[in-house]
Amino acid sequence: MRARLTEEPDGRLCLETPYHQALVAEIKLLPYGMRVWDPERRRWLISALYAAEILSALAHYSFEVHDARDPAATAMQPDGAALWAPAGMPADLSAAFYQLGLNGEAPLELAEHAWKWWLRWYHPDVNGTGEDATAKKLNEAILTIRRYLKEP
């Protein structure tokens, strides 16, 4: 199963995943007010204080997790270098790899595979669950990666 974590403007985690009874039971163990089900968007909104517990539960149930939270807030070293990117990698390329959930050293073929995989999940025409904005970000990410990694 797949899961995606994003960050809401108010700092809460947004968890998107297909229904999984045991995972929902664990989420409901969180204190009331620290987790809210958004029925319109069909997502859990969870206090950032419980990020480690959510990631642990997702790992326990063997979810493939795409953590798409703000790279500046969640994946930077003290010196500002991205954790997943080799030194000297352009910021836009690093952000593109992050958007696809890949290490900055991934080959183009893997990036294209990841892009197709995520696009199947987030395309606006797929089962009514897709998001146009996320699909556009995925498309921008693969275009950036292709621009840098394509043979001249």
C-alpha positions in Angstrom: 0.0 0.0 0.0 1.0 3.6 -0.6 0.9 6.6 1.7 1.8 10.2 1.2 2.6 12.7 3.9 2.3 16.4 3.2 2.3 19.5 5.5 -0.7 21.7 5.9 -0.3 25.5 6.1 -1.0 25.3 9.8 1.9 22.8 10.3 -0.2 19.6 10.7 0.6 16.5 8.8 -1.7 15.5 6.0 -1.9 11.7 5.6 -3.3 10.3 2.4 -3.7 6.6 2.2 -6.2 3.9 1.2 -8.3 2.6 4.0 -6.4 0.2 6.3 -8.4 -0.9 9.4 -5.4 -1.5 11.7 -3.7 1.8 10.8 -7.0 3.8 11.4 -7.3 2.1 14.8 -3.7 3.3 15.7 -4.5 6.8 14.5 -7.6 6.8 16.7 -5.4 6.1 19.7 -3.9 9.6 19.3 -5.5 12.1 21.6 -8.6 13.7 20.2 -7.8 17.1 18.7 -4.4 15.8 17.7 -6.0 13.9 14.8 -8.9 14.9 12.6 -10.5 13.1 9.7 -11.2 15.5 6.8 -14.2 13.9 5.0 -14.1 16.3 2.0 -10.5 15.6 1.2 -10.6 12.0 2.6 -7.4 12.5 4.6 -6.2 12.5 8.2 -4.8 15.7 9.6 -2.4 14.9 12.4 -0.4 17.1 14.8 3.2 17.3 13.8 4.0 16.2 17.3 3.0 12.7 16.3 5.0 12.4 13.1 7.3 9.8 14.4 4.4 7.6 15.6 2.7 7.9 12.3 5.9 7.0 10.3 6.4 4.1 12.7 2.9 2.8 12.2 3.2 3.1 8.4 6.5 1.2 8.4 4.9 -1.5 10.7 2.1 -2.1 8.2 4.6 -2.1 5.2 3.3 1.1 3.6 5.4 2.7 0.8 5.7 6.2 2.2 6.2 9.3 0.1 7.1 12.1 2.5 6.4 15.3 0.5 6.6 17.7 3.4 8.5 21.0 2.8 12.1 20.0 2.1 13.3 23.3 3.7 11.6 22.3 7.0 12.1 18.6 7.1 15.1 17.5 5.1 17.9 20.0 5.5 21.2 19.7 7.3 22.4 22.6 9.6 24.6 23.8 6.7 21.5 23.9 4.4 22.6 21.0 2.2 19.8 18.6 1.3 20.2 15.2 3.0 19.4 13.3 -0.1 21.3 15.3 -2.6 25.0 15.1 -3.4 27.1 18.2 -2.6 26.8 20.9 -5.3 23.5 19.7 -6.8 21.4 22.6 -8.0 18.5 23.4 -5.7 15.8 22.9 -8.3 17.2 19.4 -9.2 17.4 18.5 -5.5 13.8 19.6 -5.0 12.7 17.6 -8.1 14.2 14.4 -6.7 12.6 15.1 -3.3 9.2 15.6 -5.0 9.5 12.1 -6.5 10.8 10.7 -3.2 14.2 9.8 -4.7 17.8 10.1 -3.6 19.6 12.7 -5.6 21.9 10.1 -7.2 19.0 8.1 -8.8 19.3 7.5 -12.5 16.9 9.0 -15.0 15.2 5.7 -15.6 14.3 5.4 -11.9 13.1 9.0 -11.8 10.8 8.3 -14.8 9.5 5.1 -13.2 8.8 7.0 -9.9 7.1 9.8 -11.8 4.8 7.4 -13.6 4.0 5.6 -10.3 3.1 8.8 -8.4 1.2 10.2 -11.4 -1.0 7.1 -11.4 -1.9 8.0 -7.8 -2.3 11.8 -8.1 -3.6 12.3 -11.6 -6.8 14.3 -11.5 -8.7 11.8 -13.7 -7.9 8.8 -11.6 -10.8 7.5 -9.4 -11.6 11.1 -8.3 -8.8 11.0 -5.8 -6.2 12.9 -7.9 -5.1 16.4 -7.4 -4.3 18.7 -10.3 -1.7 20.8 -8.3 0.2 17.7 -7.1 0.1 16.2 -10.6 1.5 19.5 -12.0 4.3 19.4 -9.4 5.2 15.8 -10.4 5.3 16.8 -14.0 7.5 19.8 -13.2 9.8 17.6 -11.2 10.4 15.1 -14.0 10.9 17.9 -16.6 13.6 19.4 -14.3 15.3 16.0 -13.9 15.2 15.3 -17.6 16.7 18.7 -18.3 19.7 17.9 -16.1 20.1 14.2 -16.8 19.3 13.8 -20.5 22.2 13.2 -22.8 23.0 16.2 -24.9 
